[in-house]
């Protein structure tokens, strides 16, 4: 277990998430000008902040997400 103190932003994130019954993330994409999405609930890591998304290989949304160009994350 990591016993090092958290940096303030990470501690704030943890404090907020502790107040939420079940953290939910919305995964979205746009295909042919139409928005598509689903909700997922899998909090994985605080350092770095990560969630897990598991879609069935036959998922229509997964096909659309794989066809969507990626955007670089900005800080």
PAZAPA-404256 format. One record per residue: x, y, z of N, C-alpha, C, O in turn; residue in three letters. Coordinates in Angstrom, 3 decimals, decimal comma, m for minus. Layout:
! residues N
+----------+----------+----------+----------+----------+----------+----------+----------+----------+----------+----------+----------+------+
|      n.u |      n.v |      n.w |     ca.u |     ca.v |     ca.w |      c.u |      c.v |      c.w |      o.u |      o.v |      o.w | resn |
+----------+----------+----------+----------+----------+----------+----------+----------+----------+----------+----------+----------+------+
|        X |        Y |        Z |        X |        Y |        Z |        X |        Y |        Z |        X |        Y |        Z |  ALA |
...
+----------+----------+----------+----------+----------+----------+----------+----------+----------+----------+----------+----------+------+
***
This chain:
! residues 75
+----------+----------+----------+----------+----------+----------+----------+----------+----------+----------+----------+----------+------+
|      n.u |      n.v |      n.w |     ca.u |     ca.v |     ca.w |      c.u |      c.v |      c.w |      o.u |      o.v |      o.w | resn |
+----------+----------+----------+----------+----------+----------+----------+----------+----------+----------+----------+----------+------+
|    0,831 |   m1,181 |    0,000 |    0,000 |    0,000 |    0,000 |    0,876 |    1,245 |    0,000 |    1,876 |    1,311 |    0,714 |  UNK |
|    0,494 |    2,227 |   m0,803 |    1,251 |    3,479 |   m0,919 |    0,927 |    4,357 |    0,288 |   m0,226 |    4,740 |    0,485 |  UNK |
|    1,936 |    4,678 |    1,094 |    1,711 |    5,485 |    2,298 |    2,248 |    6,901 |    2,160 |    2,219 |    7,673 |    3,118 |  UNK |
|    2,741 |    7,251 |    0,966 |    3,239 |    8,603 |    0,757 |    2,075 |    9,578 |    0,726 |    1,003 |    9,237 |    0,227 |  UNK |
|    2,267 |   10,796 |    1,254 |    1,203 |   11,796 |    1,186 |    0,889 |   12,144 |   m0,263 |    1,772 |   12,159 |   m1,120 |  UNK |
|   m0,369 |   12,419 |   m0,516 |   m0,800 |   12,773 |   m1,871 |   m0,568 |   14,247 |   m2,129 |   m0,635 |   15,073 |   m1,219 |  UNK |
|   m0,293 |   14,567 |   m3,398 |   m0,217 |   15,976 |   m3,770 |   m1,632 |   16,547 |   m3,656 |   m2,599 |   15,790 |   m3,737 |  UNK |
|   m1,780 |   17,867 |   m3,470 |   m3,098 |   18,454 |   m3,227 |   m4,154 |   18,110 |   m4,280 |   m5,295 |   17,814 |   m3,922 |  UNK |
|   m3,804 |   18,141 |   m5,564 |   m4,793 |   17,836 |   m6,602 |   m5,285 |   16,396 |   m6,481 |   m6,477 |   16,129 |   m6,635 |  UNK |
|   m4,374 |   15,475 |   m6,206 |   m4,759 |   14,074 |   m6,052 |   m5,614 |   13,885 |   m4,806 |   m6,586 |   13,131 |   m4,830 |  UNK |
|   m5,262 |   14,559 |   m3,723 |   m6,050 |   14,452 |   m2,498 |   m7,450 |   15,034 |   m2,707 |   m8,439 |   14,471 |   m2,237 |  UNK |
|   m7,528 |   16,165 |   m3,417 |   m8,842 |   16,753 |   m3,726 |   m9,681 |   15,788 |   m4,545 |  m10,866 |   15,603 |   m4,268 |  UNK |
|   m9,068 |   15,165 |   m5,561 |   m9,769 |   14,196 |   m6,397 |  m10,272 |   13,033 |   m5,546 |  m11,425 |   12,622 |   m5,678 |  UNK |
|   m9,430 |   12,509 |   m4,690 |   m9,804 |   11,399 |   m3,817 |  m10,930 |   11,802 |   m2,872 |  m11,870 |   11,035 |   m2,665 |  UNK |
|  m10,843 |   12,993 |   m2,301 |  m11,887 |   13,476 |   m1,388 |  m13,237 |   13,595 |   m2,091 |  m14,271 |   13,222 |   m1,537 |  UNK |
|  m13,215 |   14,119 |   m3,317 |  m14,464 |   14,253 |   m4,081 |  m15,023 |   12,882 |   m4,413 |  m16,214 |   12,636 |   m4,226 |  UNK |
|  m14,178 |   11,991 |   m4,901 |  m14,655 |   10,668 |   m5,289 |  m15,174 |    9,877 |   m4,085 |  m16,057 |    9,033 |   m4,239 |  UNK |
|  m14,643 |   10,136 |   m2,907 |  m15,102 |    9,434 |   m1,700 |  m16,529 |    9,822 |   m1,335 |  m17,206 |    9,081 |   m0,622 |  UNK |
|  m16,995 |   10,972 |   m1,814 |  m18,349 |   11,431 |   m1,529 |  m19,374 |   10,889 |   m2,526 |  m20,578 |   11,061 |   m2,336 |  UNK |
|  m18,904 |   10,245 |   m3,574 |  m19,780 |    9,733 |   m4,618 |  m20,096 |    8,275 |   m4,331 |  m19,198 |    7,477 |   m4,061 |  UNK |
|  m21,383 |    7,928 |   m4,390 |  m21,776 |    6,531 |   m4,129 |  m21,061 |    5,576 |   m5,071 |  m20,393 |    4,644 |   m4,625 |  UNK |
|  m21,196 |    5,799 |   m6,346 |  m20,528 |    4,988 |   m7,351 |  m20,029 |    5,906 |   m8,448 |  m20,828 |    6,474 |   m9,192 |  UNK |
|  m18,722 |    6,058 |   m8,560 |  m18,215 |    6,911 |   m9,631 |  m18,628 |    6,358 |  m10,994 |  m18,518 |    5,159 |  m11,249 |  UNK |
|  m19,092 |    7,226 |  m11,844 |  m19,515 |    6,837 |  m13,187 |  m18,795 |    7,718 |  m14,187 |  m18,678 |    8,929 |  m13,996 |  UNK |
|  m18,318 |    7,109 |  m15,244 |  m17,681 |    7,831 |  m16,332 |  m18,511 |    7,624 |  m17,580 |  m18,998 |    6,523 |  m17,836 |  UNK |
|  m18,670 |    8,674 |  m18,351 |  m19,397 |    8,577 |  m19,613 |  m18,377 |    8,486 |  m20,738 |  m17,516 |    9,355 |  m20,877 |  UNK |
|  m18,475 |    7,436 |  m21,537 |  m17,591 |    7,219 |  m22,674 |  m18,393 |    7,568 |  m23,918 |  m19,459 |    6,999 |  m24,152 |  UNK |
|  m17,884 |    8,503 |  m24,717 |  m18,642 |    8,964 |  m25,881 |  m17,772 |    9,052 |  m27,125 |  m16,544 |    9,111 |  m27,052 |  UNK |
|  m18,435 |    9,059 |  m28,244 |  m17,807 |    9,320 |  m29,526 |  m18,876 |    9,884 |  m30,452 |  m20,067 |    9,819 |  m30,148 |  UNK |
|  m18,454 |   10,429 |  m31,562 |  m19,393 |   10,894 |  m32,583 |  m19,072 |   10,140 |  m33,869 |  m17,935 |   10,143 |  m34,340 |  UNK |
|  m20,094 |    9,495 |  m34,428 |  m19,932 |    8,757 |  m35,685 |  m20,991 |    9,245 |  m36,655 |  m22,182 |    9,230 |  m36,345 |  UNK |
|  m20,558 |    9,674 |  m37,820 |  m21,475 |   10,206 |  m38,836 |  m22,321 |   11,356 |  m38,294 |  m23,492 |   11,499 |  m38,645 |  UNK |
|  m21,710 |   12,173 |  m37,430 |  m22,391 |   13,336 |  m36,880 |  m23,382 |   13,030 |  m35,763 |  m24,085 |   13,927 |  m35,298 |  UNK |
|  m23,446 |   11,778 |  m35,330 |  m24,394 |   11,367 |  m34,292 |  m23,618 |   10,946 |  m33,041 |  m22,700 |   10,131 |  m33,133 |  UNK |
|  m23,978 |   11,496 |  m31,861 |  m23,289 |   11,084 |  m30,638 |  m23,712 |    9,682 |  m30,199 |  m24,874 |    9,297 |  m30,328 |  UNK |
|  m22,755 |    8,940 |  m29,685 |  m22,984 |    7,597 |  m29,145 |  m22,237 |    7,521 |  m27,823 |  m21,187 |    8,145 |  m27,672 |  UNK |
|  m22,763 |    6,763 |  m26,859 |  m22,050 |    6,656 |  m25,604 |  m22,632 |    5,623 |  m24,674 |  m23,666 |    5,011 |  m24,941 |  UNK |
|  m21,931 |    5,452 |  m23,572 |  m22,366 |    4,549 |  m22,512 |  m21,739 |    5,019 |  m21,209 |  m20,832 |    5,852 |  m21,212 |  UNK |
|  m22,216 |    4,490 |  m20,115 |  m21,587 |    4,785 |  m18,824 |  m20,812 |    3,565 |  m18,358 |  m21,212 |    2,427 |  m18,604 |  UNK |
|  m19,712 |    3,812 |  m17,693 |  m18,902 |    2,745 |  m17,115 |  m18,554 |    3,122 |  m15,688 |  m18,557 |    4,299 |  m15,328 |  UNK |
|  m18,261 |    2,136 |  m14,892 |  m17,939 |    2,385 |  m13,490 |  m16,762 |    1,515 |  m13,079 |  m16,937 |    0,381 |  m12,633 |  UNK |
|  m15,577 |    2,054 |  m13,232 |  m14,382 |    1,315 |  m12,843 |  m13,249 |    2,285 |  m12,572 |  m12,529 |    2,675 |  m13,491 |  UNK |
|  m13,088 |    2,673 |  m11,328 |  m12,021 |    3,565 |  m10,893 |  m10,787 |    2,712 |  m10,644 |  m10,817 |    1,807 |   m9,810 |  UNK |
|   m9,693 |    2,991 |  m11,364 |   m8,514 |    2,135 |  m11,266 |   m7,372 |    2,726 |  m10,456 |   m6,782 |    2,047 |   m9,616 |  UNK |
|   m7,061 |    3,987 |  m10,708 |   m5,822 |    4,515 |  m10,152 |   m5,934 |    6,010 |   m9,871 |   m6,629 |    6,744 |  m10,573 |  UNK |
|   m5,247 |    6,427 |   m8,849 |   m5,163 |    7,843 |   m8,532 |   m3,905 |    8,459 |   m9,138 |   m3,900 |    9,630 |   m9,517 |  UNK |
|   m2,845 |    7,669 |   m9,226 |   m1,570 |    8,121 |   m9,783 |   m1,150 |    7,225 |  m10,929 |   m0,623 |    6,144 |  m10,665 |  UNK |
|   m1,341 |    7,585 |  m12,140 |   m2,099 |    8,722 |  m12,647 |   m3,599 |    8,420 |  m12,575 |   m3,988 |    7,258 |  m12,466 |  UNK |
|   m4,447 |    9,461 |  m12,634 |   m5,887 |    9,207 |  m12,589 |   m6,313 |    8,375 |  m13,800 |   m6,138 |    8,797 |  m14,944 |  UNK |
|   m6,875 |    7,186 |  m13,540 |   m7,271 |    6,299 |  m14,630 |   m8,586 |    5,606 |  m14,309 |   m8,918 |    5,355 |  m13,151 |  UNK |
|   m9,319 |    5,308 |  m15,366 |  m10,502 |    4,466 |  m15,267 |  m10,314 |    3,293 |  m16,213 |   m9,471 |    3,342 |  m17,109 |  UNK |
|  m11,089 |    2,248 |  m16,017 |  m11,068 |    1,105 |  m16,931 |  m12,359 |    1,108 |  m17,725 |  m13,436 |    1,356 |  m17,182 |  UNK |
|  m12,244 |    0,833 |  m18,997 |  m13,411 |    0,719 |  m19,862 |  m13,332 |   m0,648 |  m20,519 |  m12,359 |   m0,954 |  m21,207 |  UNK |
|  m14,345 |   m1,463 |  m20,312 |  m14,378 |   m2,794 |  m20,913 |  m15,663 |   m2,930 |  m21,714 |  m16,757 |   m2,983 |  m21,151 |  UNK |
|  m15,521 |   m2,986 |  m23,027 |  m16,666 |   m3,166 |  m23,912 |  m16,535 |   m4,515 |  m24,602 |  m15,430 |   m4,938 |  m24,942 |  UNK |
|  m17,652 |   m5,185 |  m24,807 |  m17,667 |   m6,458 |  m25,501 |  m17,125 |   m6,273 |  m26,922 |  m17,369 |   m5,244 |  m27,551 |  UNK |
|  m16,402 |   m7,256 |  m27,418 |  m15,838 |   m7,158 |  m28,758 |  m16,909 |   m6,985 |  m29,834 |  m16,617 |   m6,486 |  m30,921 |  UNK |
|  m18,142 |   m7,391 |  m29,543 |  m19,235 |   m7,240 |  m30,507 |  m20,014 |   m5,942 |  m30,295 |  m21,026 |   m5,720 |  m30,959 |  UNK |
|  m19,565 |   m5,093 |  m29,392 |  m20,252 |   m3,838 |  m29,085 |  m20,230 |   m2,880 |  m30,271 |  m19,173 |   m2,615 |  m30,845 |  UNK |
|  m21,402 |   m2,364 |  m30,633 |  m21,468 |   m1,341 |  m31,688 |  m20,681 |   m0,101 |  m31,296 |  m20,038 |    0,518 |  m32,144 |  UNK |
|  m20,723 |    0,268 |  m30,022 |  m19,989 |    1,446 |  m29,561 |  m18,479 |    1,244 |  m29,715 |  m17,772 |    2,169 |  m30,115 |  UNK |
|  m17,987 |    0,060 |  m29,407 |  m16,556 |   m0,213 |  m29,546 |  m16,106 |   m0,013 |  m30,990 |  m15,048 |    0,568 |  m31,231 |  UNK |
|  m16,883 |   m0,480 |  m31,934 |  m16,556 |   m0,288 |  m33,353 |  m16,459 |    1,198 |  m33,667 |  m15,523 |    1,624 |  m34,344 |  UNK |
|  m17,412 |    1,993 |  m33,188 |  m17,421 |    3,438 |  m33,447 |  m16,234 |    4,128 |  m32,775 |  m15,611 |    5,006 |  m33,370 |  UNK |
|  m15,922 |    3,742 |  m31,554 |  m14,792 |    4,339 |  m30,840 |  m13,484 |    4,041 |  m31,578 |  m12,638 |    4,923 |  m31,728 |  UNK |
|  m13,323 |    2,815 |  m32,029 |  m12,089 |    2,447 |  m32,743 |  m11,925 |    3,209 |  m34,049 |  m10,801 |    3,408 |  m34,510 |  UNK |
|  m13,024 |    3,636 |  m34,648 |  m12,962 |    4,387 |  m35,905 |  m12,789 |    5,885 |  m35,687 |  m12,548 |    6,623 |  m36,642 |  UNK |
|  m12,909 |    6,341 |  m34,454 |  m12,827 |    7,766 |  m34,142 |  m11,374 |    8,186 |  m33,948 |  m10,651 |    7,556 |  m33,176 |  UNK |
|  m10,932 |    9,242 |  m34,639 |   m9,559 |    9,737 |  m34,418 |   m9,376 |   10,173 |  m32,957 |  m10,308 |   10,687 |  m32,338 |  UNK |
|   m8,209 |    9,971 |  m32,429 |   m7,909 |   10,322 |  m31,036 |   m7,473 |   11,776 |  m30,951 |   m6,820 |   12,303 |  m31,852 |  UNK |
|   m7,847 |   12,408 |  m29,851 |   m7,351 |   13,758 |  m29,559 |   m6,288 |   13,637 |  m28,489 |   m6,395 |   12,816 |  m27,578 |  UNK |
|   m5,267 |   14,457 |  m28,607 |   m4,243 |   14,487 |  m27,566 |   m4,818 |   15,137 |  m26,330 |   m5,537 |   16,132 |  m26,413 |  UNK |
|   m4,492 |   14,561 |  m25,169 |   m4,950 |   15,119 |  m23,908 |   m4,159 |   16,387 |  m23,608 |   m2,938 |   16,416 |  m23,765 |  UNK |
|   m4,854 |   17,430 |  m23,177 |   m4,174 |   18,672 |  m22,812 |   m4,139 |   18,799 |  m21,302 |   m5,021 |   18,307 |  m20,598 |  UNK |
|   m3,122 |   19,456 |  m20,829 |   m2,981 |   19,627 |  m19,375 |   m3,550 |   20,945 |  m18,953 |   m3,527 |   21,276 |  m17,767 |  UNK |
+----------+----------+----------+----------+----------+----------+----------+----------+----------+----------+----------+----------+------+
***
